[in-house]
Amino acid sequence: MSLVVEQAAARWYKEQMGLTDGDNLRIFVRLGGCGSYHSGLSLGITKDEPRSPGLNQTVEGITFYMENDNLWYVDNKGLRISFDEKNEEILMNVE
């Protein structure tokens, strides 16, 4: 199980959310949205402090993490967060 945040995605979040080095972004499971891995669920992201992180990666000075209680969503696979420059959007893929 792994979390990979590509540098372009981290830069996008940093700029769009006005983040500074040392900030933390929690990746969480939410009801609804357009997630394609689990029907009716998708992933969200919010600025928060870690309590019990199961996955984490620091990129561009920002720590992205997923709490242990949300790891079931990735089902022992990896999560990749990338930025699609053509469509100017974030992609979160379980792989």
Residue pairs with C-beta under 8 A, 6 or more apart in sequence:
1 54
1 55
1 71
1 74
1 76
1 77
1 78
2 55
2 78
2 79
3 27
3 55
3 56
3 57
3 64
3 65
3 66
3 78
3 79
3 81
4 57
4 78
4 79
4 80
4 81
5 57
5 59
5 64
5 80
5 81
6 59
6 80
6 81
6 82
6 83
7 59
7 60
8 82
8 83
8 85
9 59
9 81
9 82
9 83
9 90
10 59
10 60
10 62
10 64
11 60
11 83
12 83
12 90
13 19
13 25
13 45
13 62
13 90
14 60
14 61
14 62
17 25
17 47
19 25
19 47
19 62
20 61
21 61
21 62
22 61
23 47
23 61
23 62
23 63
24 47
24 48
24 49
24 50
24 62
24 63
24 64
24 65
25 45
25 46
25 47
25 48
25 62
25 63
25 64
25 65
26 45
26 46
26 47
26 48
26 50
26 65
26 66
26 67
27 43
27 44
27 45
27 64
27 65
27 66
27 70
27 79
27 81
27 92
28 43
28 44
28 45
28 46
28 66
28 67
28 70
29 38
29 41
29 42
29 43
29 44
29 70
29 73
30 41
30 42
30 43
30 44
31 40
31 41
32 40
32 41
32 42
33 41
33 42
33 43
33 44
34 42
35 41
35 42
35 43
35 92
37 73
37 94
38 73
41 73
43 73
43 79
43 92
45 64
50 56
50 63
50 65
50 67
51 67
52 67
52 68
52 69
53 65
53 66
53 67
53 68
54 65
54 66
54 67
54 68
54 70
54 71
55 65
55 66
55 71
55 74
55 79
56 63
56 64
56 65
56 66
57 63
57 64
57 65
58 64
64 81
66 73
66 74
66 79
73 94
74 94
75 94
77 94
77 95
78 94
78 95
79 92
79 93
79 94
79 95
80 91
80 92
80 93
80 95
81 90
81 91
81 92
82 90
82 91
82 93
83 89
83 90
83 91
84 90
84 91
